[in-house]
Amino acid sequence: MHDAIRSAFDTQGTVLLSIAEDAEVDLSFLQLVHAARLHAAAEGRTIALDRPAGGNLLSTLERAGFLFEADPRDREFWLHRKEQQ
């Protein structure tokens, strides 16, 4: 997955991740996506999910604590939810 994301950044300004509801997702995948987000921000590029996290991805995010007190940018990235003002 790391190589696929890196390759996408090399050829595109925006990387759009498509993660199936039944995809096997673990903490290392979440860490990889988090690192890719940091890299994208540092390089002036964009990475996004094609749809809000659901299924195994959402379950893993919740179990790993990624959504506990998530900041607005994280909630928008993972859940496609903007904070109400």
TINU-664676 format. One line per field, with one value per residue: residue number from 1; residue in three letters; z, y, x of N, C-alpha, C, O, CB in turn. Coordinates in steps of 0.001 Angstrom, whole numbers, plus 500000, padded with zeros to 6 digits. Glycine has a CB too. Layout:
<atoms>
k <- c(NUM:...)
r <- c(ala:...)
nZ <- c(Z:...)
nY <- c(Y:...)
nX <- c(X:...)
caZ <- c(Z:...)
caY <- c(Y:...)
caX <- c(X:...)
cZ <- c(Z:...)
cY <- c(Y:...)
cX <- c(X:...)
oZ <- c(Z:...)
oY <- c(Y:...)
oX <- c(X:...)
cbZ <- c(Z:...)
cbY <- c(Y:...)
cbX <- c(X:...)
</atoms>
This chain:
<atoms>
k <- c(1:2:3:4:5:6:7:8:9:10:11:12:13:14:15:16:17:18:19:20:21:22:23:24:25:26:27:28:29:30:31:32:33:34:35:36:37:38:39:40:41:42:43:44:45:46:47:48:49:50:51:52:53:54:55:56:57:58:59:60:61:62:63:64:65:66:67:68:69:70:71:72:73:74:75:76:77:78:79:80:81:82:83:84:85)
r <- c(met:his:asp:ala:ile:arg:ser:ala:phe:asp:thr:gln:gly:thr:val:leu:leu:ser:ile:ala:glu:asp:ala:glu:val:asp:leu:ser:phe:leu:gln:leu:val:his:ala:ala:arg:leu:his:ala:ala:ala:glu:gly:arg:thr:ile:ala:leu:asp:arg:pro:ala:gly:gly:asn:leu:leu:ser:thr:leu:glu:arg:ala:gly:phe:leu:phe:glu:ala:asp:pro:arg:asp:arg:glu:phe:trp:leu:his:arg:lys:glu:gln:gln)
nZ <- c(500000:500753:498665:496538:497259:497375:494695:493460:494441:493124:490512:490472:491627:493440:495557:495679:497826:497758:499734:500368:502034:503251:503472:504822:507519:509525:512380:511366:508755:509196:510336:508161:506344:507837:507918:505181:504843:506298:504773:502326:503048:503707:501224:499727:498507:497949:499708:499929:501025:499026:499876:502936:505855:506522:507484:508012:508120:509535:511947:512809:513050:515199:517261:517487:518475:516896:516344:518698:520275:517907:515744:513804:511105:510923:511329:509085:507063:507552:507985:506398:507468:508233:510811:512618:512942)
nY <- c(498818:501198:501677:502013:504342:506162:506095:507116:509749:510611:510844:512276:515185:515015:512447:509938:507834:504691:502665:499597:498533:496054:495714:494528:496092:497466:498740:499511:500255:502528:504176:504446:505863:508181:509146:509589:511659:513700:513970:514775:517270:518664:518784:520263:518933:516847:514426:512161:510465:508541:508251:508556:507034:503698:500499:498057:499855:502102:500849:500053:502544:503574:501674:502045:504561:506807:508537:509590:512519:513775:516196:518916:518734:516049:514752:515656:514531:511647:511132:512811:515003:518224:520528:522046:525494)
nX <- c(500828:501961:503801:502014:500624:502739:503623:501331:501371:503647:502793:500432:498642:496638:495555:493249:491738:490220:488448:487246:484233:484489:487183:490275:491484:493995:495841:498347:497730:496136:498068:499784:498156:497790:500444:500767:498949:500217:502554:501430:500347:502690:503897:502181:500106:497187:495292:492648:489650:487450:484895:482989:484449:483606:482215:484744:486896:485886:485258:487821:489072:487602:488168:490926:491086:491244:489189:488398:487990:488786:490265:488798:489783:490565:488105:486767:488361:488258:485495:484068:482803:482082:482758:480157:479481)
caZ <- c(500000:500807:497315:495697:497622:496942:493242:493118:494702:492107:489219:490599:492711:494396:495684:496177:498302:497746:500667:500414:503367:503832:503417:506093:507929:510856:512860:510474:507625:509670:510492:506809:505802:508602:507416:503827:505001:506709:503595:501355:503547:503608:499809:499046:497738:498604:499786:500447:500851:498035:500602:504380:506407:506914:507608:508793:508325:510632:513163:513214:513516:516536:518208:517644:519121:515938:516296:520029:520302:516628:515388:512642:509858:510942:511133:507685:506249:507736:508005:505480:508278:508636:512100:512578:513683)
caY <- c(500000:502339:501914:502508:505752:506930:506184:508042:511108:510948:511098:513077:516160:514562:511001:509590:506456:503966:501554:498814:498346:494797:495645:494241:497315:497372:499966:499921:500954:503864:504942:504745:506939:509390:509623:510110:512970:514649:514165:515570:518645:519259:518948:521033:517995:516465:513028:512122:509234:508755:508270:508507:505740:502813:499099:497716:501045:502868:500064:500120:503915:503699:500851:502601:505863:507884:509461:510138:513916:514106:517607:519079:518242:514587:514353:515899:513540:510288:510998:513815:515861:519518:520969:523130:526672)
caX <- c(500000:502880:504317:500915:500377:503924:503559:500246:501859:504639:502170:499219:498619:495632:495406:491928:491750:488953:488613:486010:483653:484949:488650:490935:492168:494581:496471:499440:497127:495763:499306:500257:497322:498117:501741:500533:498303:501261:503400:500669:500271:504025:504222:501139:499281:495945:494892:491283:488881:486396:483617:483248:484846:482514:482595:485932:487710:485291:485420:489226:489301:487006:488930:492276:490996:491495:488060:488198:488439:489434:490118:487904:490384:490501:486705:486435:489060:487758:484037:483490:481932:482617:482234:479179:479936)
cZ <- c(500000:499408:496393:495990:497151:495431:492796:493356:493642:490775:489272:491723:493810:494369:496332:496539:498286:498600:500798:501854:504041:503781:504803:506432:509331:511209:511935:509246:508032:509817:509131:506199:506537:508112:506012:503890:505389:505528:502571:501784:503400:502165:499038:498158:498560:498591:500433:500287:499859:498657:502098:504837:506844:507084:508487:509065:509505:511955:513698:513709:514943:517571:518500:518291:518192:515921:517653:520085:519039:516328:514112:511324:509782:510696:509675:506785:506346:507518:507037:506216:508635:509957:511905:513431:514193)
cY <- c(501259:502688:502485:503983:506619:507133:507160:509483:511550:511346:512014:514090:515759:513045:510745:508108:505879:502721:500839:498622:497088:494632:495320:495432:497104:498688:500434:500655:502378:504749:505338:505900:508246:509982:510206:511478:514035:514983:515058:517030:519354:519569:519768:520182:517616:514957:513018:510724:509514:508758:508207:507095:504963:501408:498887:498929:501847:502143:500150:501521:504096:502920:501443:503985:507041:508915:510088:511528:514295:515585:517712:518559:516723:514103:514571:514855:512167:510155:511924:514704:517139:519903:522105:524280:527450)
cX <- c(500882:503378:503241:500630:501530:503921:502474:500670:502865:503991:500949:499360:497670:495559:494053:491935:490343:489142:487275:485549:484198:486470:489204:491819:492723:495264:497593:498897:496736:496995:499877:499467:497606:499440:501588:499853:499333:502173:502695:500613:501615:504411:503198:500255:498056:495776:493517:490709:487768:485004:483940:483619:483614:483054:483804:486822:487178:485470:486853:489581:488787:487816:490306:492262:491235:490376:487758:488825:489223:489242:489267:488481:490343:489080:486290:487100:488393:486253:483315:482492:482662:481968:481248:479674:478776)
oZ <- c(499331:499014:495560:495070:496589:494950:491864:492547:493299:490000:488233:492668:494973:493303:497402:495681:498749:498239:501279:502776:505262:504019:505820:505722:510220:510420:511741:508748:507286:509465:508971:505607:505914:507913:505691:503081:504858:505314:502022:500964:503010:501910:497828:497163:499716:497599:501370:499515:499850:498036:502476:504275:507459:506847:509574:510128:510386:512969:514901:514687:515784:518641:519625:518619:518659:515520:517745:519958:519103:516619:513425:510510:508712:509943:509105:505852:505328:506932:506873:505660:509259:510190:511115:514513:514843)
oY <- c(502247:503854:503345:504774:507694:508234:507938:510356:512731:512100:512480:513870:516113:512431:511275:507243:506512:501825:501409:498555:497056:493540:495772:495738:496625:499633:501637:501580:503325:505928:506443:506809:509307:511193:511214:512357:515145:516145:515981:517927:520521:520508:519950:520667:518017:514292:513773:509910:510608:509215:507840:506101:505513:501163:499456:499019:502231:502760:500304:501663:504696:503446:501357:504523:508166:510058:511013:511682:515042:516157:516714:518002:516159:513153:513767:514352:511592:509175:511835:515106:517121:519641:523019:524071:528479)
oX <- c(500578:503376:503529:500420:501316:504191:502677:500355:502928:504579:500480:500118:497864:495509:493753:492111:489394:489905:486296:486362:484353:486986:488679:492777:492019:495258:497767:499539:496983:496967:500396:500048:497657:499539:502218:500150:499311:502519:503296:500813:501663:505165:503332:499715:497914:496075:493253:491216:487204:484043:485053:483159:482699:484237:483898:487436:487947:485797:487064:490316:489455:488119:490797:493320:491413:490599:486951:490040:490199:488192:489046:487746:490115:488867:485553:486475:488007:485792:482098:481470:483723:480788:481486:480221:478961)
cbZ <- c(501215:501738:496727:495925:499154:497372:492636:493934:496094:491891:488606:490845:492188:494083:496524:495121:499715:496278:502061:499733:503274:503120:502891:506025:507883:510934:514262:510035:507103:511010:511286:505914:505911:510120:507406:503004:506069:507883:502958:501194:505018:504225:499169:498225:497344:497930:500597:499730:502214:496964:500162:505155:507594:505872:506263:508073:507054:510369:512901:512043:512575:516525:517666:516289:520233:514549:515784:521117:521540:515467:515185:512479:509734:512279:512085:507268:506677:509110:509382:504277:509559:507541:513030:513062:512825)
cbY <- c(499991:502032:500615:501664:505907:506213:504805:507723:511187:509770:509808:512179:517515:515182:510362:509914:506376:503598:502051:497449:498268:493645:496986:492910:498550:496197:499756:498693:500181:503773:504130:503500:506577:509073:508474:509121:512898:514070:512804:515012:518657:518329:517608:522119:516724:517138:512151:513156:508714:507690:507064:508998:505922:502838:498526:496649:501911:503123:498605:499722:504925:503201:499434:502678:505924:507310:508746:509204:514163:513238:518285:520531:518728:514043:515149:517318:513442:509813:511252:513124:515131:520608:521405:522649:527556)
cbX <- c(499053:504074:504869:499637:500184:505224:503306:498984:502499:505578:501778:498002:498242:494246:496581:490817:492344:488501:489126:486209:482126:484296:489250:491771:491207:495586:497014:500267:495893:495014:500344:500148:495820:498198:502779:499669:497180:502095:503766:499242:499825:505058:504358:501761:500093:494752:495935:490391:488306:486471:482672:482018:485818:481369:482859:486733:487738:483801:485043:490143:488619:485547:489087:492967:491964:491678:486835:488805:489306:488862:491521:487561:491831:491018:485771:486866:490525:488101:483535:482796:481467:482367:483373:477789:480807)
</atoms>
